Amino acid sequence: MLRIWAFCLAVCAVFMCAPAGAGDFPDRPVKILVGITAGSAPDIEARTVAAQLGKTLKQSFYVENRPGANQTIAAHLVAQSEPNGYTLLFASSGIAPAPYVYKNPGFDLLKDLRAVSTAGIVDGLFMVVRADSDIKSVAEFIDHAKNGRLLYGTPGVGNILHLATELFSKTAGITLTHVPYNGSSQAVTALLAGDIQVMFVTPTTVGALIKGGQLRALAFTGTKPFPGFTDVPLLKDLVPGYEPIGSWGMFFAPANTPDDAISYLNKAIHAALKEPEVEQVFSRNGDFPDARDADATEAFFKSEVSRMIEAAKIAGIKPE
């Protein structure tokens, strides 16, 4: 009962704090583009927040999937849309290295889009192999890689899973062969089929498969053990020099969207994330809440882009 009352107060704060310029916003449906396939963790999170925003703001918030090119297709469409708050982007951290990975994506990620709000941050990724693999530790994996060809899968070139794997291989002094797929689920399917030998992947994608005995987690790339998997060692403790890497989800709007609309959306999203049903979805995915305002979110995003571009260079990824 206390949580419900707290949520009601948060919702009231959204309306009370909304700038006068926000007027009756939103007075028509709001479209949220997601550059990842339907059913993926970011897609589920976007739809969960959209549904709650619809309830809170008494207007339709609906999701359209426009997957491809590491989310830059969806991002380009949003960047070109009218800057009025009625077309938003929900993207994962995989989009951060785009300014380096793509020579000419048709838009400038840092200039043509504006970060609105994070929707949760995941501290790290799991490094997984098949449960029946004879590789039972990171040390054994490194030995196998030095003595033979090992394949790893990701949902494409330049995404966060690709960077995490390449940074690991460079730090460990080994060479792995990259096999890109159309999405994380396809890469996991390939791993289960034995077409590839390893994958770095978000906890929500493989958590059930690890618990179900189909996959084995060799390590976690975060700064601390992942809840529910405290027996999985941290990669930073096993491979000296490995920089912890995680993921996040974030809402964006076209760059010239008015400040009052950005602030209003930021507060509304934070209020939605406090709703117990929404909070349950994000906590299940391993996200911890992030309450940055719009300006702090923008600063965080820019720092992440800089960090991921540097990681892409270290990983030896060539711009396309």
N, C-alpha and C positions, 0 to 999 in steps of 0.2 A: 504494500500500500504506500509506503514511504517513497519507493522508487517511482511509482506512478505519479504521486504528488510532485516529486522533483522534476519529472519530465514535463508535467503541465506547467510548472513555473518556468521551465526553460523555453517552452513554446511561447508562453506569454511574453517572455523577454524578447523573443525574436520580433514579435509584432510591435512591442513597445519601443525597441531600439531601431526599428527600420526607419531609415531616413525619410523625410517627407517626400523627397524626389522619387521614392519607390512607388508611391501612389497605390494603385490596386494590383500591383505586380504580385503574382502572375494572373492576368485576366484571360489567358488562353493557354492551351497545352504547351508544355516545355519538352523539347526533344533532347535526349542524351545519346550521343553517338559513342559506341564502344568499338575499339579497333581490334577486338579479339572475338573468337568464335563464341556462339551461344552455348551456355552450359559450363563455360570456364569459370574459374574463381572470380576474376574481375567482373565478368558478366553478371554472375549471381550477386556480387556485392553492389554493383550499379543498380540492378533491378530491385534489390532490397531497399536501398536508400530511396530510389525513385518512388517506390510504392508508399513509403512512409511520408515523403514530401507531399505526395498527392493527398494523403489523409490530412496532414497538418495544414497545408496551404489551400486545401479545397480546390485543387486544380490537377489536371492530368499531367504527370511526368512519365514519359514513355521512352523506352530504350530501343535503339536501332543498332544492329551489328553491321559494321563495315570493316571486316578483318582484312589484313594484308599489309605487307611492307613494314612490319614491326609497328603497327598502329598509326603509321604516318598517313595512310589514306583517310582514315577517320579524322585525324588531326587537321589535315589539309582542308577538308570540307568545313570543319568548324571554324578554322582560321578565315575562310572566305565568307562565312555567314554574317548576317547583320548583327552588330554588337549591341544587342538589346536584352540579353539574358535568357532568350527563348531557345537558343541552341547551345548546348554544352557538350563537353567531351569528358569521358571518364577513361583514364589511361593508367596503366601500370608503369612501374619503374623501367620496364623494357624500352620505353620511348626515350629515355634520357640521353643515350648516346647517339640519337638520330642526327644531330647536327654534324657529327664527324663521319658516321657510317654512310650517309647519303650525300653525294655531292650536290644534287639538285632535286630536293624533294618537292619543290614548287612553293615552299613557304619557309619562313624562319621561325623555328620552334620558340625561340626566346623573345622574338619581337612581335610575332603575329598571334600569340596565345598568351593568356594571363591565368596564372594559377589562382584558383578560388579557395579550395579547401582540400586537405588530405582527408582520406576516409579510413585510414588505418595504416600501420607500418608493421611489417613482418621482419623480425630481427635477423633471419637467415634462411638458408636453403639446405635441404638434405642432399647428401651425396649417396646415391643408392645403386645397388647391383641386384641381380636376381637372387632370391633367397637360396637357390640351389647352387649358386656360384661357389667355386672353391676359394674365392677371394673373400677373406673374412675380416680384413683390417686395411687401413690406409697404407700401412707399410707393405703389406702383401700386394696391394694394388700397384704401388709404385714399382715393386720388383717385377710384376707381370708386365707392366708397361715398358720397362727397360729391356725385357726379353722377348717382346712380341708386339704385334699390332692390336691396339684396343680402340674400339669405336665408341663415340658418345653422341647422343642425340639432343637436339634443342628445337624450339619452334622457329628457327631461322637464324640469320646472320646478324650479329650485333645486339641481340637482346640480352637481358640480365643473366639468363642461364648460360648463354654462350660465353659472356665475359667471365662469369664465375669459374667456369670450367677451364678456360684458357689461362686465367690468372693462376689457378691451381697448378696446371701443367708446367707453366713457366717457373713458378716458385719451387716446384718439386723437381725440376730438371728433367722432365719427361716429355714425350711427344704423343699426343692423342689425335685420332682422326675424327673430324667433325662430319656428322650426317644431319643436315637440316631437314625438318619436317614442317608441315603446315600448321601445327599446333602442338601444345604440350601433351595432349591426350594421345595424339598419334605417336609421339616419341616414346611415351610410356608403354603404349601397345607394342612398339618395336622392341623395347627393353624386355618386356615380359615374354616376347616371342624369341628372344635370343639374337635378334638382328643387330643389336648394339650391346655393349657390355656395361655401360655406366651412364648415369644422368645426374645432373645437378638440377633440383626441382623444388618448387614451393611445398611446404608441409601439407597444405590442404589438398594438393594433387595426389600425394602418395601416402598420406598418413594412414588411411584405412588399409592400403596394400601392405604397409609395413606391419601393422598390427595383425593383419590377416595372414601373415607368413608368406606372402608372395614376393616381397622385396626385402632386402636387408639394407639398413642405413649404416654406412661406414663412418659418417661424420656429419656434423652440422656446421654451417659456415658463420653462424651468429657469434655474438659476444658472450652469450650465456646459454646453457642448455635449454632446449625447447620444451615447454610444458607437456608432460605426458610421455616424454622420451628422454628423460634425464640420464639414461644409461648410454645414450649416443654421445661419443666424445666430440669436442670442439676441434674443428680443423686447424684453427690457429695454434692449438696446443700440440698438434701433431706435425705440422709443416711450418717451421720457423719462417717468419716473414710474410705468411699469408695474411692478407688484409680482409677482415670480416666483411661480408657483403650480404645485404638482405633485399627486401622489395617493399613497395608501397603502392597504394592506389590514390589517385588524385583527380579532382574535378577541375576543368579548365573552361574558360570562356574566351571569345574573341578579344583581341588586345584592347580595343577601344571601348569595351563595355564600361558604362559609368561606374564610378567608385561606389555609389550608394547601392546599386544592384549587386555588385560583387560582395560588399559587406553584408547585405541582406541574405544572399545565398549562403555565404560562409556561416552565418549564425543559424540559418534554417537547417543546413546540413549537420552542424554540430548538435542541434537539438534532436534531429532524427536519429543520429548515432547513439543517443542516450536512451532511446526507446528500448525496453528489454528484449523484444523480439529481434530488433536490428543488432543490438549488442551481442546477442547470442550467436548470430550468424558470423559476425566478425571475429569474436573470440574463438569460435570453432575453427576458423581459418588461421588462427594464430596471430591475428592483428591486435596490436595494442592501440588504444585511442590516442589521438593527437589533437590538441585543442588550439593550435596556432590560428591567429587571425589571418586575414587575407594577405597583409603585407609580409608577415612572417612566413606564410606558406610560399609566397613568391620567392623570398630570399632562400628558403630551404630548397625549392625546386632548382634555382639557378646554381646553387652549390652542388646539388646532385648531378646536374648536367655536366658541370666542370669535372667532378670526380669520375663520372662514367666515361667521359671522353678520354681522360687520362688512362683509365683502365683499358679502354679499347686500343689505345696506342701501345700500352705495355703488352697487351695480349697479341699484338701483331695483326689486328684486323685492318684490312685495306678498305678505304672508302670506295663505294660503288658509284 
